[in-house]
Amino acid sequence: MNRTHPSDDDSRAARAADTFRQIYGDSPDGVWAAPGRVNLIGEHTDYNDGFALPIALPQTTLLAARTRTDGRLRLHSAQGDGRITELAVAALAPGAVTSWAAYPAGVVWAFAEAGHAVGGADLHFDSTVPTGAGLSSSAALECAVAVAYDELYGLGLTGAELARTAQRAENGFVGVPCGIMDQMASVCCTAGAALHLDARTPERHLQVPFDLEGQGLRLLVIDTRVTHDLGDGAYAALRTGCERAAALLGLPALRDLPAGKLPEALSALPQELVPLVRHVVTENARVEEAVSRLRKGDAAALGPILTDGHASLRDDYRISCPETDLAVAAALHAGALGARMTGGGFGGSVIALVRAGREGMVGESVTAAFGAAGHRPPRTLTVTPAAGARRVEPAPVR
Ligand code: GLA
């Protein structure tokens, strides 16, 4: 079982700066870190102007960066094929970049599109956020660039503004119609807390203390290794379905449908939209209930909310898969207080809330169940609520 602490970033940052020097022949202006995330509850609510409750992971994308004055943008990743991608900032346009580099390049495009005076840079990335696991490795890439550019180009933007810029990159440049949760989590989370996000007013987010250690709890992330891909159209179709339902109900967004009016609203909708609307409305209520339980200092009481949330994703939103359902069932059978699929769906990761000391057993039970079902072994991490995007190393002398 892996355990990563934020302080690991310091030694990784020194290595990233060294690699930067080898690649680009000079020192970076600084090194920034942006984390991946897991969402405790509040799935597929963000693009309905609703609520979510993510935490940042200790796993981060590091970015060593140095500005350039010639308008060139050069990108290199320790996880890439060794090649440097070179682009001209002035020529950045949606569809122009198709590799992983679209995420960081998209952020530079989004800054420029919003009228900010940004230029080129040399960028080197090194990430410990698992990719394709529903843990927001793309948001981590984007948000690392957002915070680095904010400082390097003296933009002085707020966390919510940086998150919006990163979301704009993904929507407008990469072409994935995601909401704002992942980017808000990566930029605005704080260590030891979950982020209570109201996607209608992200700037008013709140930090809710989430003291796992103090309450004798552990949070497991079980990566089912079923690769999730939000770009394949299924996510966009769900979003469109929700928007259609809101329009039919005469509401700005599904967030504006109170739980008390749900039965009446459902009876007025075409059958195929009913489960979508039921999920979104009940999921928003689950976030508010989770926040209230956490505020009372009872993190263990999140368990049943997580499990209910999974049933809603499985039966109403229908975005789980055999592996995520099995991971949830096996974790609960082994004594987890609650478990659910987290993130966009169609695979990815499951979270399980467990009593301290039981994490090994729960992880082993899920692995055994996967073996018996003929699935590839899952990867299991124990995580703690970590800090959002930040600078991790003072600028080395150039
Ligand atoms: C993905 C998207 C988010 C959010 C989740 C589902 O992670 O990027 O905006 O919609 O799916 O909650």
Boltz pocket constraint, residues with backbone or C-beta under 6 A from the ligand:
constraints:
  - pocket:
      binder: B
      contacts: [[A, 39], [A, 42], [A, 43], [A, 44], [A, 45], [A, 46], [A, 47], [A, 178], [A, 179], [A, 180], [A, 181], [A, 182], [A, 230], [A, 343], [A, 344], [A, 345]]
      max_distance: 6.0
